[in-house]
Amino acid sequence: MSALPLLNSLDMARFVARGFLRFDAVVPDEINAQFLAEAGEAPEPGAKMRQTYGRLLAGSGIPEVPPGVPLSAAYAQGSAIDRLLNLPRVAGAIQSLVGPDPVFDHHFLHVTFPPAYYEAGGGENVSQHTHQDSTIDPQAGFDLQIMYYPHQVTRPMGGTRFIPGTHLRKVSEIALGRYQNIAGQQHMVCEAGTLLFLHNGVWHGGGVNHADRTRTMFKIRMNPSQPQVRRWDMKTLPEAPAERPIFFVKSHLPETVESILMTPEPWFEQDTGRLEFLNRVKLWRHLSGDPTFDADYWATRLENPARA
Amino acid sequence: MRQKVLVLYLANSALDAPTVAWAVYDGTGETRPMAGDNDEAPYRTGVDALKDGWRLIQAAQILPHSRGDEFDLAYLKYEFFFEKLVETTP
């Protein structure tokens, strides 16, 4: 059994249902300051934006790392990201979601520049189109993306925009860029040291920065190296599903794995929202190793052998 | 004459269904709508947009679901394009 503080079943259900977990101010100020020093200062405004970004990356102390190496070997011991990844709460959440010994996929230093840079260097200061990272991904499991906010992010600074619950949609990267706003979208306004853990399928985009300073976010994507089955704190998983009445319900029922999985998002269409529930059940079956799991009878009704 | 475009994504195929996502594109150049610029829908339903003078120019088809793919979800399903034509000074 792991000595790390693993996620409990309700938090896992929240991740399965909504595709994210947020850990506010979990990284100590000392590591945040170390990271910002290692990341380096942005050049002064004046050059074209592509040149400005190129100089920022070239001068950064963050290492270039090839994909496919063990995450544990990606960062020098004692570096800010190494220390962050080894915080017990962070390491426990990573292990719960992708299992032990994850593989480094890629990382990137996302810096969003304030208006002064565009006034001096040209280009249009706009938000990033909403997208799903990488390519169409039909797999049952998922990669984990950690978004690290090393300094406070205010609303004028933009923040990462993401839409909870979109992670189970099979779309092709920025093909969905047409959707400017989606009901329930969230903007990462947060304290320094906040981490956003995202399922790789969550639709997101960088917000436009209207403030007077740069906004920095560091993203790390990691892959599981072993099956993502029963990796969280199994002591918190009830032995039997919490079957509950459906549709005709007279009173509020307590929060359970099932109730979390059956909570809709504001953007759900009325028919496909039910398919979202089914797809959450499928992901819970995959992660829990229980092919019979169901919530609110959605899968059981369809799988009734008498109807086959 | 310039075109303003409003795209509403509704909760089902009815024009009076609630709005779940939206976008605005402004051919006059007077405004610069962009991703994440508004957390409140401009219209509660598609019919509310009609009442405000937007002209419906395209509605998503309701397509059958191919066998084996019934539970795969991708893009938003109930997309409605509207336009307004705006006089501009040369």
Interface residues (C-beta under 8 A of the other chain):
Chain A: V126 S127 Q128 H129 T130 G158 R161 L168 R169 K170 V171 A175 L176 G177 R178 Y179 Q180 N181 I182 A183 Q185 H187 G205 G207 V208 P266 W267 F268 E269 Q270 D271 T272 L275 E276 L278 N279 K282
Chain B: V7 Y9 L10 A11 N12 A17 T19 V20 A21 W22 A23 V24 R32 P33 M34 A35 G36 D37 N38 D39 A41 E70 F71 D72 L73 A74 Y75 L76 K77 Y78
